[in-house]
Amino acid sequence: MSEAVIRREHFMPGLQLLSQAERKVLDLLVMGKTVKEVALILNKSVNTVRVQKSAIYEKLQVRNQAQAAVRYVYSQ
């Protein structure tokens, strides 16, 4: 396994655990969208998006949108 892959996996715990719906939410959050905007774009309730956002943070072991964005960007 290459050194870059080892560093990437260490830096992004939980990314592989995200559901497809959570990845869509994360994609939009990383682009700077608000929860309300994400809900409108994905045709979901604001509460649903908030729940998914919390699940994303827990799985990625982050505390806020900025930390989630950093994890996401380094996964690419």
C-alpha positions, 0 to 999 in steps of 0.5 A, a space after each residue: 500500500 502506498 504512503 499516500 493511501 495510508 495517509 489518506 485512510 488515516 485522515 478520513 475515517 468514516 468516509 466509506 461509511 456514508 450512504 449515497 444520500 449522505 454523500 449528496 448532502 455532503 457534496 452540497 455542504 462542501 459547496 457552501 450550501 446551507 441546510 435549507 438550500 440543501 433541503 430545497 435542492 434535494 427535495 427533502 425536509 430541513 429536519 431530514 437534512 439536519 439528521 443526515 448532516 449529524 450522521 455525516 459528522 459522526 461518521 467522519 468524526 468531525 464537529 463542523 462543516 469546515 472539518 467535513 469539507 477538509 476531509 471530503 477534499 482530501 478524499 478526492 
